[in-house]
Structure formats: structure tokens, C-alpha cells
Amino acid sequence: MKTMYVYILKCSDNSYYVGVTNDLEMRFEQHQQGIITSCYTFKRRPLEIVYYELFDGPNSAIAFEKKLKGWSKAKKEALINSNWVRLKELSECKNFTNYKIQMDALRLRSV
């Protein structure tokens, strides 16, 4: 199995870039040097690696990368800071289809 990394870079404008690679050091250098001018990070240098995770193969790494790309900035920051309580809060469904919210609404109606 080939080791893969999913990583988060913090950009100079305080935004985050999520990527996947099999060579984290080389890919970070490419971002820092601006080798790919069309890349999101090109105009947002300097960059800082703020999070990475190892995977045993490309399929699981790519799946996790896609998942992270859909997350809010707050959720990414909770992951970066290992704030598992906040990450759980941000991951909870907050629309009316959520069982907890429906139960709270029923309790309020019965008061």
C-alpha cells in the first residue's frame, strides 16, 4: 500500500486549502514556490501546514479530502485544534428533520 497524506494549509489570507499527496514535503514546497500558478494557494503565500493525516492508500485519502473540502472553516479549525467537542457540535444536524430538534419542539408545544 502506498502511504498518502491529506493535509490542510493555512494561507496568508487566513483561508484554508485542503489537498492530498503521497509526498507531503515535496507538495508543500511546490505550493510555497508557486510552481502551479493556477493553484488556489499561488496568490495566498506564504503557507503553513496546520494539519495532516496519514492513509494507507489513495481511495480512503481522497474520500477524506473530499469530505474536508465540504466542511466549514469553523469545522476545519476544530479539527486542526483537536477540539473534538466543538467538532461534534458543528457536525450535528440542525434542521427540523433532526430527531432532537423535533423532540424539543414537541416539548415546547406541550408547555
C-alpha angles and dihedrals in degrees: 000000000000117000113237131188130212109200142182121212123197109220128212090255089056093251122127131237120202121202145158129223144153092227112044097181094051093044092050090052090051090053092046093048093047094233093157105052094190093056118113090239097053096092094031100066141166096065136190129205104232101167141012137167131195124233132188095230146002099263097061092039094052091046091053092045091054090048092052092047088061094052125101121249090252092054092049089050091051089054092046090051094043088237096157095173092055091043090054091048092050091048096056118106110249102185125101093262089072112106094223093052092048091051092049090051091051091050091051092051092052093054 
